[in-house]
Amino acid sequence: MYLPVSLSDLSNVELHVFSDASEKAIAAAAYLKVVDADNNTYLGFILGKSKLAPVKGHTIPRLELCGAVLASEIGNSVLEQLDMKPSVVKYYTDSKVVLGYLYNETKRFYTYVSNHVCKILKRSSADQWSYVPSSKNPADCATRENTSCEQLTSRNGYKDLDGF
């Protein structure tokens, strides 16, 4: 079970997918957020994925773009596997550069950026993407070296995904 309540009994089900990247790794994490009839909110971890970052040749904005592609892939995968359709699907990144790429409608990009933006927008729309500070980004945990996720969770206060 993802949550302590049945999804079939709920009317408000939301999917939230977070992305992050560093020089070491790229990562994405998906969560379900539900509200029951008594206005109790529950949060359940669905899927997380991380990959090692390429050793050379990638800037942080390009790595963050790779993280956003990974987030759109796992978001799409979760949507295909769920028996019901969430009322809200939101994606988050701590990179304002990535958001600039996604919201852009006029400027042409280099082929690498253009291809990655196209991959993201095939699975999601630009208006589904929002900014999240690094301190509240659960995907941040998988991109940091030698840090306990439990320490990060308690330090950053994103155990409840406050504000999402």
MIDOSE-1310 file (N, C-alpha, C; in nm, 2 decimals, decimal comma, always signed):
residues 164
mylp	+0,08/-0,12/+0,00/+0,00/+0,00/+0,00/+0,09/+0,12/+0,00; +0,05/+0,22/-0,08/+0,12/+0,35/-0,08/+0,07/+0,44/+0,03; -0,05/+0,42/+0,07/-0,12/+0,51/+0,17/-0,20/+0,43/+0,27; -0,23/+0,48/+0,39/-0,31/+0,40/+0,48/-0,46/+0,40/+0,46
vsls	-0,50/+0,46/+0,34/-0,64/+0,47/+0,30/-0,65/+0,41/+0,16; -0,77/+0,37/+0,13/-0,79/+0,32/-0,01/-0,81/+0,43/-0,11; -0,74/+0,42/-0,22/-0,76/+0,53/-0,32/-0,90/+0,53/-0,38; -0,96/+0,42/-0,38/-1,10/+0,41/-0,44/-1,20/+0,49/-0,36
dlsn	-1,17/+0,52/-0,23/-1,26/+0,60/-0,15/-1,24/+0,75/-0,15; -1,14/+0,79/-0,22/-1,10/+0,93/-0,22/-1,14/+1,01/-0,35; -1,17/+1,13/-0,33/-1,20/+1,21/-0,45/-1,09/+1,30/-0,49; -1,00/+1,34/-0,40/-0,89/+1,43/-0,43/-0,76/+1,35/-0,42
velh	-0,71/+1,31/-0,54/-0,58/+1,24/-0,54/-0,49/+1,32/-0,63; -0,37/+1,35/-0,58/-0,27/+1,43/-0,66/-0,14/+1,36/-0,67; -0,07/+1,37/-0,79/+0,06/+1,32/-0,81/+0,16/+1,43/-0,81; +0,26/+1,43/-0,73/+0,37/+1,53/-0,73/+0,50/+1,46/-0,76
vfsd	+0,57/+1,52/-0,86/+0,70/+1,46/-0,90/+0,81/+1,57/-0,89; +0,92/+1,53/-0,83/+1,03/+1,62/-0,80/+1,15/+1,58/-0,88; +1,23/+1,68/-0,93/+1,35/+1,65/-1,00/+1,47/+1,73/-0,94; +1,59/+1,67/-0,95/+1,71/+1,74/-0,90/+1,83/+1,69/-0,97
asek	+1,94/+1,76/-0,97/+2,06/+1,72/-1,03/+2,18/+1,79/-0,96; +2,29/+1,72/-0,96/+2,42/+1,78/-0,91/+2,53/+1,72/-1,00; +2,65/+1,76/-0,97/+2,76/+1,71/-1,05/+2,78/+1,56/-1,04; +2,72/+1,50/-0,93/+2,73/+1,36/-0,90/+2,62/+1,27/-0,96
aiaa	+2,50/+1,33/-0,96/+2,38/+1,24/-1,00/+2,26/+1,33/-1,04; +2,17/+1,26/-1,11/+2,04/+1,32/-1,14/+1,93/+1,23/-1,07; +1,82/+1,29/-1,03/+1,72/+1,21/-0,96/+1,58/+1,27/-0,97; +1,49/+1,18/-0,95/+1,35/+1,22/-0,95/+1,27/+1,13/-0,85
aayl	+1,17/+1,19/-0,79/+1,09/+1,12/-0,69/+0,94/+1,16/-0,71; +0,85/+1,05/-0,70/+0,71/+1,07/-0,71/+0,64/+1,04/-0,59; +0,54/+1,12/-0,55/+0,45/+1,11/-0,43/+0,31/+1,12/-0,47; +0,22/+1,05/-0,40/+0,08/+1,07/-0,40/+0,04/+1,15/-0,28
kvvd	-0,05/+1,25/-0,30/-0,10/+1,32/-0,19/-0,25/+1,31/-0,20; -0,32/+1,27/-0,10/-0,46/+1,25/-0,10/-0,53/+1,32/+0,02; -0,65/+1,36/+0,00/-0,73/+1,42/+0,11/-0,86/+1,34/+0,12; -0,89/+1,29/+0,24/-1,01/+1,21/+0,26/-1,13/+1,30/+0,29
adnn	-1,25/+1,24/+0,31/-1,37/+1,31/+0,34/-1,37/+1,39/+0,47; -1,28/+1,35/+0,56/-1,27/+1,42/+0,69/-1,16/+1,53/+0,68; -1,11/+1,56/+0,56/-1,01/+1,66/+0,54/-0,87/+1,62/+0,60; -0,85/+1,49/+0,61/-0,72/+1,44/+0,66/-0,63/+1,42/+0,53
tylg	-0,51/+1,47/+0,54/-0,41/+1,46/+0,42/-0,32/+1,35/+0,45; -0,29/+1,27/+0,35/-0,20/+1,16/+0,35/-0,10/+1,17/+0,23; +0,02/+1,13/+0,26/+0,13/+1,14/+0,16/+0,20/+1,01/+0,15; +0,22/+0,96/+0,03/+0,28/+0,83/+0,01/+0,39/+0,84/-0,10
filg	+0,50/+0,78/-0,07/+0,61/+0,77/-0,17/+0,58/+0,66/-0,27; +0,58/+0,70/-0,40/+0,55/+0,60/-0,50/+0,67/+0,54/-0,57; +0,76/+0,63/-0,62/+0,87/+0,59/-0,70/+0,99/+0,69/-0,69; +1,11/+0,64/-0,68/+1,22/+0,73/-0,69/+1,33/+0,66/-0,78
kskl	+1,40/+0,75/-0,85/+1,50/+0,69/-0,94/+1,62/+0,79/-0,95; +1,74/+0,74/-0,95/+1,86/+0,82/-0,96/+1,95/+0,76/-1,06; +2,03/+0,84/-1,12/+2,14/+0,80/-1,22/+2,26/+0,88/-1,19; +2,38/+0,81/-1,21/+2,50/+0,89/-1,20/+2,51/+0,99/-1,32
apvk	+2,56/+1,10/-1,28/+2,58/+1,21/-1,39/+2,70/+1,17/-1,47; +2,70/+1,22/-1,60/+2,81/+1,19/-1,68/+2,94/+1,26/-1,62; +3,05/+1,20/-1,64/+3,18/+1,25/-1,58/+3,22/+1,38/-1,63; +3,21/+1,41/-1,76/+3,25/+1,53/-1,82/+3,15/+1,59/-1,92
ghti	+3,16/+1,72/-1,95/+3,09/+1,78/-2,06/+2,95/+1,83/-2,03; +2,90/+1,82/-1,91/+2,77/+1,87/-1,88/+2,77/+1,98/-1,77; +2,70/+2,08/-1,80/+2,69/+2,19/-1,70/+2,57/+2,16/-1,61; +2,57/+2,23/-1,50/+2,46/+2,20/-1,40/+2,32/+2,22/-1,47
prle	+2,30/+2,33/-1,55/+2,17/+2,35/-1,61/+2,13/+2,23/-1,70; +2,23/+2,17/-1,77/+2,20/+2,06/-1,86/+2,17/+1,93/-1,77; +2,24/+1,92/-1,66/+2,21/+1,81/-1,57/+2,07/+1,82/-1,51; +2,04/+1,94/-1,47/+1,90/+1,97/-1,42/+1,79/+1,94/-1,53
lcga	+1,83/+1,97/-1,65/+1,73/+1,93/-1,76/+1,72/+1,78/-1,77; +1,83/+1,71/-1,76/+1,82/+1,56/-1,76/+1,74/+1,51/-1,64; +1,75/+1,58/-1,52/+1,66/+1,54/-1,41/+1,52/+1,56/-1,44; +1,49/+1,67/-1,51/+1,35/+1,70/-1,55/+1,29/+1,60/-1,65
vlas	+1,38/+1,55/-1,74/+1,34/+1,44/-1,83/+1,31/+1,32/-1,75; +1,39/+1,28/-1,65/+1,37/+1,17/-1,57/+1,24/+1,18/-1,49; +1,21/+1,30/-1,44/+1,09/+1,32/-1,36/+0,97/+1,30/-1,45; +0,97/+1,35/-1,58/+0,86/+1,34/-1,67/+0,84/+1,19/-1,70
eign	+0,95/+1,11/-1,71/+0,94/+0,97/-1,74/+0,88/+0,89/-1,63; +0,92/+0,92/-1,51/+0,87/+0,84/-1,40/+0,72/+0,89/-1,37; +0,69/+1,02/-1,39/+0,56/+1,06/-1,38/+0,46/+0,99/-1,47; +0,51/+0,98/-1,60/+0,43/+0,91/-1,70/+0,42/+0,76/-1,66
svle	+0,52/+0,70/-1,61/+0,52/+0,56/-1,57/+0,42/+0,54/-1,46; +0,42/+0,63/-1,36/+0,32/+0,61/-1,25/+0,18/+0,63/-1,30; +0,16/+0,73/-1,39/+0,02/+0,75/-1,44/-0,03/+0,63/-1,52; +0,06/+0,56/-1,59/+0,02/+0,44/-1,66/-0,01/+0,33/-1,57
qldm	+0,05/+0,32/-1,45/+0,03/+0,21/-1,36/-0,08/+0,22/-1,26; -0,12/+0,35/-1,23/-0,23/+0,37/-1,14/-0,36/+0,33/-1,20; -0,45/+0,27/-1,12/-0,58/+0,23/-1,17/-0,68/+0,35/-1,18; -0,64/+0,46/-1,13/-0,73/+0,58/-1,13/-0,64/+0,70/-1,18
kpsv	-0,71/+0,80/-1,23/-0,64/+0,92/-1,27/-0,64/+1,03/-1,17; -0,52/+1,08/-1,13/-0,52/+1,19/-1,03/-0,58/+1,31/-1,08; -0,64/+1,39/-0,99/-0,70/+1,52/-1,02/-0,60/+1,62/-1,06; -0,48/+1,61/-1,00/-0,37/+1,70/-1,02/-0,24/+1,63/-1,04
vkyy	-0,17/+1,67/-1,14/-0,03/+1,61/-1,17/+0,06/+1,74/-1,18; +0,15/+1,74/-1,08/+0,25/+1,86/-1,08/+0,39/+1,81/-1,08; +0,48/+1,88/-1,14/+0,62/+1,85/-1,15/+0,69/+1,97/-1,08; +0,80/+1,94/-1,02/+0,88/+2,05/-0,95/+1,03/+2,03/-0,98
tdsk	+1,09/+2,14/-0,99/+1,24/+2,15/-1,01/+1,29/+2,27/-0,93; +1,42/+2,26/-0,88/+1,48/+2,37/-0,81/+1,56/+2,45/-0,91; +1,55/+2,43/-1,04/+1,62/+2,50/-1,14/+1,54/+2,60/-1,22; +1,56/+2,73/-1,20/+1,48/+2,83/-1,27/+1,52/+2,83/-1,42
vvlg	+1,64/+2,78/-1,45/+1,68/+2,77/-1,59/+1,60/+2,67/-1,66; +1,57/+2,55/-1,60/+1,49/+2,45/-1,66/+1,35/+2,51/-1,68; +1,29/+2,58/-1,58/+1,16/+2,64/-1,60/+1,16/+2,74/-1,71; +1,27/+2,81/-1,73/+1,28/+2,91/-1,84/+1,28/+2,84/-1,97
ylyn	+1,34/+2,72/-1,98/+1,34/+2,64/-2,11/+1,20/+2,60/-2,13; +1,13/+2,55/-2,03/+1,00/+2,49/-2,05/+0,89/+2,60/-2,09; +0,90/+2,71/-2,03/+0,80/+2,82/-2,05/+0,83/+2,90/-2,18; +0,95/+2,89/-2,23/+0,99/+2,96/-2,35/+0,90/+2,92/-2,47
etkr	+0,86/+3,02/-2,55/+0,78/+2,99/-2,67/+0,84/+3,06/-2,79; +0,95/+3,14/-2,77/+1,00/+3,22/-2,89/+1,15/+3,18/-2,92; +1,23/+3,17/-2,82/+1,37/+3,15/-2,85/+1,40/+3,01/-2,89; +1,50/+3,00/-2,99/+1,54/+2,86/-3,03/+1,66/+2,83/-2,95
fyty	+1,67/+2,70/-2,91/+1,78/+2,65/-2,83/+1,88/+2,56/-2,91; +1,99/+2,54/-2,85/+2,08/+2,44/-2,91/+2,01/+2,30/-2,92; +2,06/+2,22/-3,01/+1,99/+2,09/-3,03/+1,97/+2,01/-2,90; +2,07/+2,00/-2,82/+2,07/+1,92/-2,70/+1,95/+1,97/-2,61
vsnh	+1,94/+2,10/-2,59/+1,84/+2,16/-2,50/+1,70/+2,14/-2,56; +1,69/+2,17/-2,69/+1,57/+2,15/-2,76/+1,51/+2,01/-2,76; +1,60/+1,91/-2,78/+1,56/+1,77/-2,77/+1,51/+1,73/-2,63; +1,58/+1,78/-2,53/+1,54/+1,75/-2,39/+1,41/+1,81/-2,35
vcki	+1,39/+1,94/-2,39/+1,27/+2,01/-2,37/+1,15/+1,94/-2,44; +1,17/+1,89/-2,56/+1,07/+1,82/-2,64/+1,03/+1,69/-2,57; +1,13/+1,62/-2,51/+1,10/+1,50/-2,44/+1,01/+1,53/-2,32; +1,04/+1,63/-2,25/+0,96/+1,67/-2,13/+0,82/+1,71/-2,16
lkrs	+0,81/+1,79/-2,27/+0,68/+1,84/-2,31/+0,59/+1,74/-2,38; +0,65/+1,63/-2,42/+0,57/+1,52/-2,47/+0,49/+1,45/-2,36; +0,55/+1,45/-2,24/+0,49/+1,38/-2,13/+0,42/+1,47/-2,03; +0,44/+1,60/-2,04/+0,38/+1,70/-1,95/+0,37/+1,83/-2,02
sadq	+0,30/+1,92/-1,96/+0,28/+2,05/-2,01/+0,36/+2,15/-1,93; +0,40/+2,26/-1,98/+0,48/+2,36/-1,91/+0,41/+2,41/-1,79; +0,28/+2,43/-1,80/+0,20/+2,48/-1,68/+0,19/+2,38/-1,56; +0,24/+2,26/-1,58/+0,24/+2,16/-1,47/+0,37/+2,17/-1,39
wsyv	+0,47/+2,25/-1,44/+0,60/+2,26/-1,38/+0,60/+2,39/-1,29; +0,66/+2,37/-1,17/+0,68/+2,48/-1,07/+0,81/+2,47/-1,01; +0,85/+2,58/-0,95/+0,97/+2,59/-0,87/+0,96/+2,54/-0,73; +1,05/+2,47/-0,68/+1,06/+2,43/-0,54/+1,20/+2,46/-0,49
pssk	+1,21/+2,52/-0,37/+1,35/+2,55/-0,32/+1,42/+2,41/-0,29; +1,55/+2,41/-0,31/+1,63/+2,29/-0,28/+1,60/+2,23/-0,15; +1,58/+2,32/-0,05/+1,56/+2,27/+0,09/+1,43/+2,20/+0,11; +1,34/+2,21/+0,01/+1,21/+2,14/+0,02/+1,19/+2,03/-0,09
npad	+1,30/+2,00/-0,16/+1,30/+1,91/-0,27/+1,34/+1,77/-0,23; +1,25/+1,67/-0,22/+1,28/+1,54/-0,18/+1,39/+1,47/-0,27; +1,39/+1,51/-0,40/+1,48/+1,45/-0,49/+1,62/+1,49/-0,47; +1,64/+1,60/-0,39/+1,77/+1,65/-0,35/+1,85/+1,54/-0,28
catr	+1,78/+1,46/-0,20/+1,85/+1,36/-0,12/+1,93/+1,26/-0,20; +1,88/+1,23/-0,32/+1,95/+1,13/-0,40/+2,07/+1,19/-0,48; +2,09/+1,32/-0,48/+2,19/+1,38/-0,56/+2,31/+1,43/-0,47; +2,30/+1,41/-0,34/+2,40/+1,45/-0,25/+2,49/+1,34/-0,20
ents	+2,61/+1,37/-0,17/+2,71/+1,27/-0,14/+2,72/+1,25/+0,02; +2,72/+1,12/+0,06/+2,74/+1,08/+0,20/+2,65/+1,16/+0,30; +2,52/+1,17/+0,27/+2,43/+1,23/+0,36/+2,31/+1,14/+0,38; +2,28/+1,12/+0,50/+2,17/+1,03/+0,53/+2,04/+1,10/+0,49
ceql	+1,95/+1,03/+0,42/+1,82/+1,08/+0,38/+1,74/+1,12/+0,50; +1,75/+1,04/+0,61/+1,67/+1,07/+0,73/+1,71/+1,20/+0,79; +1,85/+1,23/+0,79/+1,89/+1,36/+0,84/+1,84/+1,47/+0,75; +1,84/+1,45/+0,62/+1,79/+1,55/+0,52/+1,64/+1,58/+0,55
tsrn	+1,57/+1,47/+0,56/+1,42/+1,48/+0,58/+1,39/+1,56/+0,70; +1,45/+1,53/+0,82/+1,42/+1,61/+0,94/+1,48/+1,75/+0,93; +1,59/+1,77/+0,87/+1,65/+1,90/+0,86/+1,57/+1,99/+0,77; +1,53/+1,94/+0,66/+1,46/+2,03/+0,56/+1,31/+2,04/+0,58
gykd	+1,26/+1,95/+0,66/+1,11/+1,97/+0,69/+1,02/+1,93/+0,57; +1,07/+1,84/+0,48/+0,98/+1,81/+0,37/+0,92/+1,67/+0,39; +0,92/+1,62/+0,51/+0,85/+1,50/+0,54/+0,70/+1,50/+0,50; +0,64/+1,62/+0,52/+0,50/+1,63/+0,49/+0,48/+1,70/+0,35
ldgf	+0,58/+1,74/+0,28/+0,57/+1,82/+0,16/+0,49/+1,95/+0,19; +0,53/+2,02/+0,29/+0,46/+2,14/+0,33/+0,44/+2,23/+0,21; +0,32/+2,28/+0,18/+0,30/+2,38/+0,08/+0,27/+2,32/-0,06; +0,26/+2,19/-0,07/+0,24/+2,12/-0,20/+0,11/+2,05/-0,20
